Amino acid sequence: MKINDQIRKNNLKMKGYAEEDYYFDKVGILVLTAKYHEKRGYCCKKLCKHCPWQHKYEVV
């Protein structure tokens, strides 16, 4: 694991994220998991990749 990755993980842990709540994709972008969204308890309507509510709405 690169040092920058460890720093990012430590920052997320300090903000209250569990390791099951996220992962980093191939280019290093933070992706929130369905478990995180379920813990949050509502849909933010931002078209999250792992939204457990699968809301379909028109983006304007």
FENVEN-V464416 format. One record per pair of residues at least 6 apart in sequence whose ideal C-beta (glycine too) atoms are under 7 Angstrom apart, sorted by the first residue. I is the first residue (numbers start at 1). J is the second residue. D is the distance in Angstrom with one decimal. If there is no record, write none. Layout:
i->(I	I)
j->(J	J)
d->(D	D)
This chain:
i->(12	20	20	21	21	21	21	22	22	22	22	22	23	23	24	25	31	32	32	33	34	34	37	37	37	37	38	43	43	43	45	45)
j->(22	33	35	32	33	35	36	30	31	32	33	36	31	33	30	31	49	48	50	50	50	52	48	50	51	52	52	51	53	55	55	57)
d->(6.5	6.5	5.1	6.4	5.9	6.2	3.8	5.6	6.3	5.4	6.2	6.4	5.5	6.8	6.1	5.4	6.0	6.2	6.6	5.3	4.3	4.7	6.4	6.4	5.8	5.4	5.5	5.9	4.4	5.2	6.3	6.6)
